[in-house]
Each structure stands twice: as structure tokens, then as C-alpha cells.
Amino acid sequence: GKVGIGTTAPSAALDVVTSSTVWAAEINQTNTSNGDGLYVNTGSTASADYVASFRANNVNVLAVKANGSVGIGTATPNFPLNIHGSGTDLRGLVLKNNNVTVGDKLKIGFDAAWHSPTQIGSYIGAEAINVSGGQRKEDLIFGTLDQASGGREQERVRIQYDGKVGIGTTSSSSTL
């Protein structure tokens, strides 16, 4: 059978309908030392099936497919993570470090063949050079990993905030 809350014609096993200006549903797990919030399981692993779909005014904002793909702004992700949007200056993915300390780094890591749970292989990153209000400066960094030489990430190329490029150095005095 189907259960409807706010509807006399439920279209799913549980159908909650409201026109209220507050949340239609809320799940609140209050155990502060141990406990999970929400468990969703789908028996299928087919790419056509959804684990979850979130929409605003019937437009997809987040889709989690049964094959593990996630779509943001699309209901049909074809890769593990698809981000769709539109605009002339689209920022489809923004990562921010909320610290304001010189030397802080933010990295996107890539691990093509090394399966370390605590380290990444190659990376693209940004380093805070100046964090003063109105004077913020950041360098763009490219790094790689050679496990045979200690297994540490090594910076290989740095594009400084002023456009100077360093290859094999963390500081450059010329544009290339």
C-alpha cells in the first residue's frame, strides 16, 4: 500500500506533499557520540536508476545514480561526477580554505595508480602568499609524486600571482 501525507493520491510508497513555507520533512539524529543520519539503499546498480534525486521547481539540482555517478545540475551524469551549469563566467567547482594564513595550501589530488589512504599522487593546488584584506595573492602549483624517492608530493611547476613561472623551483624572478 501507499501512504500519503498531505495528499489523498500518493504516487509512491511514502508521498509527502505540502505548500508550507517550512521543511516538508526533517530527519534529526541527536546522538552526539555515535549514530548515522539517513540510510538509503537501492537494489539496482543500473545507470538508469536513481538512489536519490533532488529538484527545485522540477529542475534537477542533484542526482545520485545507482551506478555511483553523481550529477550536479544534471539528471544524467555520464561520469563519476558531472557538474553542469551555464553562464559566461561559470565557476562549476569552487574549493575554499576558510583559514586566512600565509602558506596555507588547497589541493585537488589525483591518484592514478597508487592506493594510499592518506596521500595523493599528483595534484593541482593554490598557496596563499598574502591574505591581507584587499591584497590577497595566491600562487598556482602543479605537483607530482615519485614513490621510489620517498613517496612525497613534489612541487614541479609554480605560476606566481604576478604571472612569473617557475619550473623546478618554488620562486621565480622571470615570466618563464
C-alpha positions in Angstrom: 0.0 0.0 0.0 0.9 3.7 -0.2 0.9 6.3 2.5 0.2 9.9 1.7 0.7 12.8 4.0 -0.9 16.0 2.6 -2.3 14.1 -0.3 -5.1 11.7 -0.9 -3.5 10.2 -4.0 0.1 9.1 -3.1 2.3 8.3 -6.1 5.0 6.5 -4.1 5.2 4.2 -1.0 5.5 7.4 1.1 4.4 10.6 -0.5 4.6 13.9 1.5 3.1 16.9 -0.1 3.0 20.4 1.4 2.7 24.0 0.3 4.1 25.2 3.7 7.0 27.7 3.9 8.9 25.3 6.2 10.6 22.0 5.5 8.4 19.2 4.1 10.3 16.6 6.1 13.2 16.6 8.6 15.4 13.8 9.9 17.3 14.8 13.0 19.8 12.3 14.6 20.7 13.8 18.0 23.2 11.2 19.3 26.4 13.2 19.5 28.8 10.3 20.1 27.7 7.7 17.6 24.9 7.5 15.0 24.1 7.9 11.4 21.5 10.2 9.9 20.0 8.6 6.8 20.4 5.3 5.0 19.2 4.8 1.5 19.6 1.6 -0.4 18.6 0.8 -3.9 18.6 -2.8 -5.1 19.7 -1.9 -8.6 23.2 -0.8 -9.8 21.9 0.2 -13.3 22.9 3.6 -14.6 19.2 4.3 -15.4 18.1 4.0 -11.8 18.4 6.7 -9.1 19.4 6.4 -5.4 18.3 10.0 -4.9 17.1 12.9 -7.0 16.8 16.4 -5.7 14.9 19.0 -7.7 13.9 22.7 -7.4 10.8 23.6 -9.4 11.1 20.3 -11.2 14.7 21.1 -12.4 17.3 18.6 -11.3 19.9 20.1 -8.9 21.5 16.8 -7.6 21.2 13.3 -8.9 22.8 10.2 -7.3 22.6 7.3 -9.7 22.6 3.6 -8.7 25.9 3.0 -10.6 27.6 5.6 -8.3 27.6 8.5 -10.7 26.7 11.9 -9.2 25.2 14.8 -11.2 25.0 18.4 -10.1 22.8 20.4 -12.4 22.1 17.3 -14.5 19.9 14.2 -14.0 22.1 12.1 -16.4 25.7 12.0 -15.2 27.9 10.0 -17.5 31.0 10.1 -15.3 31.6 9.6 -11.6 31.0 13.4 -11.1 29.3 15.6 -13.6 28.8 19.3 -12.9 26.6 21.2 -15.3 25.8 24.9 -15.4 25.6 27.8 -17.7 26.9 31.3 -17.8 29.7 33.4 -19.4 32.0 33.1 -16.3 30.9 29.8 -14.9 32.6 28.6 -11.7 31.4 25.0 -11.8 33.5 23.8 -8.9 34.9 26.1 -6.2 37.1 24.8 -3.3 37.8 27.2 -0.5 40.1 27.0 2.6 38.4 29.1 5.4 41.8 29.7 7.1 43.5 33.0 6.4 47.1 32.0 7.0 50.0 32.7 4.6 51.4 29.4 3.4 48.1 27.5 3.6 47.5 25.3 0.5 44.4 23.9 -1.1 44.9 20.9 -3.4 43.0 18.8 -5.9 44.6 15.4 -5.8 44.9 12.7 -8.5 45.8 9.1 -7.7 46.0 7.1 -10.9 48.0 4.1 -9.7 48.9 4.4 -6.0 46.4 3.3 -3.4 47.5 5.2 -0.3 44.6 6.0 2.0 46.4 9.1 3.4 48.3 10.6 0.4 47.5 11.7 -3.1 49.6 11.2 -6.2 49.8 14.3 -8.5 48.0 17.5 -7.6 47.0 21.0 -8.7 46.9 23.4 -5.8 46.9 27.0 -4.7 49.0 28.5 -1.9 48.2 31.7 0.0 51.0 34.2 -0.4 49.3 37.3 1.1 46.0 37.2 3.0 45.6 40.8 3.9 42.2 42.4 3.0 42.3 43.8 -0.5 45.8 42.5 -1.1 45.1 38.7 -1.4 47.7 36.9 -3.5 47.7 33.2 -4.5 50.1 31.0 -6.5 49.0 28.1 -8.6 51.0 24.9 -8.1 51.4 21.7 -10.0 52.9 18.7 -8.3 53.7 15.0 -8.9 54.7 12.0 -6.8 57.6 9.6 -7.2 57.1 6.8 -4.6 60.6 5.5 -5.2 62.1 8.7 -4.0 60.4 8.9 -0.6 56.7 8.9 -1.7 56.3 12.6 -1.0 54.5 15.1 -3.2 56.9 17.2 -5.1 56.2 20.7 -6.4 57.2 20.8 -10.1 55.7 24.0 -11.6 54.5 27.2 -9.9 52.7 30.1 -11.5 53.2 33.0 -9.2 50.4 35.6 -8.5 52.3 38.1 -10.7 52.5 35.7 -13.7 56.0 34.5 -13.2 56.5 30.8 -13.8 58.9 28.6 -12.0 59.8 25.1 -13.2 61.6 23.0 -10.6 61.7 25.9 -8.2 59.3 27.5 -5.7 60.3 31.0 -6.6 60.9 32.6 -10.0 62.2 36.0 -11.0 61.1 35.9 -14.6 57.9 35.2 -16.5 59.3 31.8 -17.6 
